[in-house]
Amino acid sequence: MTGPSEQAAPKLRQSVEPDESQELPSRETGLRVGGAVEIRNIELVFAQFTRSDDDELPSGDPPTDQVPEFGITPRWKLNKDETTLGVTVGFSTTFPSETEENAEDVPYSVIAAFRLTYGLPANEHFDDEEIESFVRWQSVFNVWPYWREYLSSTINRAGLPRLISPVMRLRIAEGEVSLPSGTPAAPPTS
């Protein structure tokens, strides 16, 4: 017979690094979670803007024809009693170099991470695949407007040409989320 102090503490459930050969979970897999959660909070937890022309005097006009590349990295964790789901979604937008010989020199980049806190009902259990699907589809969709505003205002404050981040569209009939071109289907592994 084991006493309370000898029982194993519940293991925290959290996201794992995806294998590049793995397919993303379908949007439908996370619908049950989406119907049960309540958003408690969305907050900025990390932000960084860098530019290569950071000398005291500007090095010329910023380029106006660059097409940015977008990256999205969602991660999640459940609390011990599985009534709170915490999600961090990292976003990056980088503007590629104008020349191939300077391909590693990124003229501008904007990176931010937002934390979403969801309440889950105490009387329901969701498996990891359901949560992973919810996080990859719905959490990213929930926080996308915050990222768009942060990206737009940062680019504006930096005096760079206006950039309007694309709208993320859910196509309910097809069960697809349309992300901006250049967005990886799976999160970056770096």
Summary of the structure (lengths in Angstrom):
residues: 190
radius of gyration: 19.8
end to end distance: 46.8
largest distance: 75.5
contacts: 475
relative contact order: 0.23
helix: 24%
strand: 29%
